[in-house]
Amino acid sequence: MHNHSLQKLILFFITLMILATLCAGGAAWAQRADANVLAANAAIAYDDKQYEEALHLLNQALGLDPQHERSLFYKGLVYLGQKKPEQAIGPLETVHQLRPEDLDIQHHLGVAYFAVGDYDKAKPFLDAVYEQSPDTENLGYYVGFLRYREKQYGKAVEAFDRNQTPSADIQQLNGFYRGLALGVLGLPSEAMTELEQVQRTQAISPLTQSSIRIREALSAGQIFGPEKRFRFQISVGAFYDDNVAINPDPVNTIPVLNPPNNPNTVIDSLRQRNTTAPGFVTNLRADYSFYRQGPFELTGTYSFFQTVNGNGLDEFNIQSHLGGVSGFYRGVLSDLPYQLGAQYTYDYVFLDGDGFLSRQTPTFSTTVLEPTFTLPGLGIIGNLTTFLYRYQIQKFFREPGDNDSRFQGDSRDGYNNMLGLIHAFRLANDRVLLRIGYQYDNQVTDGSSFDYRGDRLLTGGQFQLPWWELSLRYDYDIHWRDYKHNQTTPIFTDRDGKLSKRYDIQQTHLVQLTKPLPNGFSLTAQYQGIRNQSKTALYDYSKDVWTMLVTWTY
């Protein structure tokens, strides 16, 4: 009897344990069902980019089930969508431990590690995905970059060639590092323009300098893939210029020391000229890389620029033709990619249909891609430095001194030597570029009045804005010109009425906003402001130009 009672007691406890287990399992099943519903709603919010709402739902789901795989995965995706990869790593690591063979989880975990710069942890995940699904979006770029870091250049090129992406930024970076892996420093389009940025002439007439800067800014905005041999760009548009004729700014009357040669009469008449006008502008540029062999490349260039002024200011219409050839050698030395360049250009400028200025310009440059570094809050920062020497021979065709010996001191024919460097900081995968540079130039002319020594500070940047694929560019430079000799002609007297040495401080602002359009078109709005402060009243002026252009690029 005693044994029978014991058996009943044991059976009773077993029954209780079974019932408790069933109840607990039912509660867990209910919680998991609720977590599934929350995760499904979070996925919908994620697809609609309602990241805060998705995160709120996912946190609720994980509160019910901390190991809920779908919620952990989407939490990582939400943080990646918010550009918070450091916070995405935790949930993605957890779900990877739960599902170690899932390629989608490995892919996004590798991307998160890549985004924070932890390439050693990113590599095994991205490699594993690449082996089974090499055409996954952007994967070729990630894997190629990691192979490039390990100097596996051949394998890096294979990965870059497989890359599939709808992103223009990733396409550009993919082409950039593909070029490096080949030993060909195919610098991104913004960086390639550093050479053109520091090649600005130091001897442009005030009449032509704003137009030439417009042309340079348009060329600097080009985006040509490294695989193209022939590149073509044409822009047409309209502008408004508030000082076409370069009228001097109003200043106090100059004291007259020699009344028969009163400079006030000339300067006052110049200030009264009609000088504001709308107009039309056309720019064309073509480049052809006619030789490519290993690290060598030779490219021919031609550009055409034309302005047409309204308000009866046709005499200030400008036409410019420029032709040139560039040679580059690109490679890697002690892990530092570099480019050696030599360029020769000849340009001829017409003013109102007649020859005005010609220039021959040989330029030699060295560009070095330095190692990256990391700053808190800014992330990984790339570095690109260009050093160059430029020699320019200029010939003006409308010099008064050509026919009248009294004005020989004002001849601008001569040459200009320039040494300079510019450094670019590259942030956010080249979506942000910041530039700073310095130039020293020395000009020697046939007329002593235009000899000078100059110092120029260049700053600026280019930014990919988060709206509508807009690209914003801003340049500011200031040029101090210390002329070596006294002025020689009465109208060039200083504010005290004396023929003293001229000293100028010229500041230039350029703002350019570009919106890409379908089929290779883009829309550009540009503002350029020039303020030249001079001890010589005739050269003290201000100028503002607003321009709107449509550009087609092939």
Secondary structure, DSSP 8 states (H G I E B T S, - for coil): -HHHHHHHHHHHHHHHHHHHHHHHHHHHHHHHHHHHHHHHHHHHHHHTT-HHHHHHHHHHHHHH-TT-HHHHHHHHHHHHHTT-HHHHHHHHHHHHHHSTT-HHHHHHHHHHHHHTT-HHHHHHHHHHHHHH-TTSTTHHHHHHHHHHHTT-HHHHHHHHHH---S-HHHHHHHHHHHHHHTT-----HHHHHHHHHTT--S---HHHHHHHHHHHHHHHT----TT-SEEEEEEEEEEEES-TT-----------SSGGG-HHHHHHHHHTS---EEEEEEEEEEEEEEEEETTEEEEEEEEEEEEEE-TT-GGG-EEEEEEEEEEEEEEEETTEEEEEEEEEEEEEEEETTEEEEEEEEEEEEEEEEEEEEEETTTEEEEEEEEEEEEEEEEEES--GGGT-GGGGGG---EEEEEEEEEEEEEETTTTEEEEEEEEEEEEEESSGGG-EEEEEEEEEEEEE-SSTT-EEEEEEEEEEEEEEEE--SGGG-BTTS---EEEEEEEEEEEEEEEE-GGGEEEEEEEEEEEEEESBGGG-EEEEEEEEEEEEE-
